Amino acid sequence: MTGCDALSHHTGARRRVCTVRRKFSSAIGIVGLVLGLVVGLASPLASAAASHKTPAGALITQGRVLDVNGQAAAGARIRLYAEPPRTVMSPMQPGQAIRFRQVGSAVTSASGRHAIAIRSLGVLQAEANPDGIVNLEITAMVGSRSGLFVFPVQLMHAADGTLFAVSSGARRSGPVAANIRLIGLPRFSPAQPAPQCGITHLLRTSRPHWAVVGQTGAIVGGINQQFTYEKGQSSNLGIGVQQLNGKFSEQGTFPSSTNQTIPFPKLGGYITKNYKTEFQYGLYAQECAPNFTQVYRYWGGAQIQSIGAIEATYCAFYAKGTAPIWQTTRAATVGAGIGISEIGFSASAQTGWSESASVQYWMVKAGQDVCGTHGPPGSDPRIVIVGAS
């Protein structure tokens, strides 16, 4: 009997975490971390109209499973897990393990397709973070091959008290698409007990890494600009799943929230800046699934990086003395938004801000055009720049 055989689901904020003595095959290698950063919307109340509302019992995810040759994987066993909240995951130390709660299951069809509905969203409430976000994980397994995909949803209550979920940060309607490619799993020796699906081991943690969480810019003078990363801001960070060649590929996202407010300095014109803070990552081994890496905890810190001018062509005029603030939009993808130096990897980042983080400009000396890179400043601008390109 392993150290985790007696694990039970927690009630409230309490959950038993144990140290596991099971030794993994050498095929479970600690090669490195590979992650991309996506900063999503921290308050779906502001964007619920554009998000998919999933009533209890409705379809929450669907997709397709392919084998190592890219062919449909028929008869794959699909398990849907709810990951414990950050208050449970972050205190874990290397060598400890925890059991994820299974909340759904399915078997793929002849074409490799699967679909999972959660009968009652109430089962997710025990795993929800204070902001209502629950991290859901899908695993697929056929024989000794498995795959994994992770995505967040946010639980909310309608005016009549009905519990529903919105896809955290998703721009498309409908259930979350979870397409999985199977990879080989390490084999346990005959002397080892059979794996217990859902038990997740923390193998190690990385050092903190800087990640881009905001941008401002101006190609004119006579203005001030400021980015604020506030307490409660939720950043969706990419999940890296280890492949057969030892490298990691991104398979879904994982949200991490701050516990402090960082008002970056107010700056002048003729400059464009990236704003960074640090996150720490963990490398995990889950029984019946491949190794994966995701954010372990928010670290903190503040750093400003000068970058080249950004082209923005969707403009609106703002008069002298105005000071517009953007709080409910997302920015475009930024290359090399986060670097994991342990393996020399540079990941992309999608920066933005929510109701708990903001970009503000002050028209000090004269009125100016304020421009979005993907849409007008009053709609969906993504990145907002002062001055027409």
PyMOL commands that set and color helices and strands:
alter all, ss='L'
color gray80, all
select helices_A, chain A and resi 44-46+48-50+86-89+121-127+341-343
alter helices_A, ss='H'
color red, helices_A
select strands_A, chain A and resi 18-19+37-39+53-55+59-66+77-82+96-99+101-107+113-117+133-142+145-157+163-167+176-177+180-181+183-184+199-205+209-218+223-229+234-242+248-257+262-263+272-286+292-306+314-318+325-326+329-340+345-353+357-363+368-372+384-386
alter strands_A, ss='S'
color yellow, strands_A
deselect
rebuild
show_as cartoon
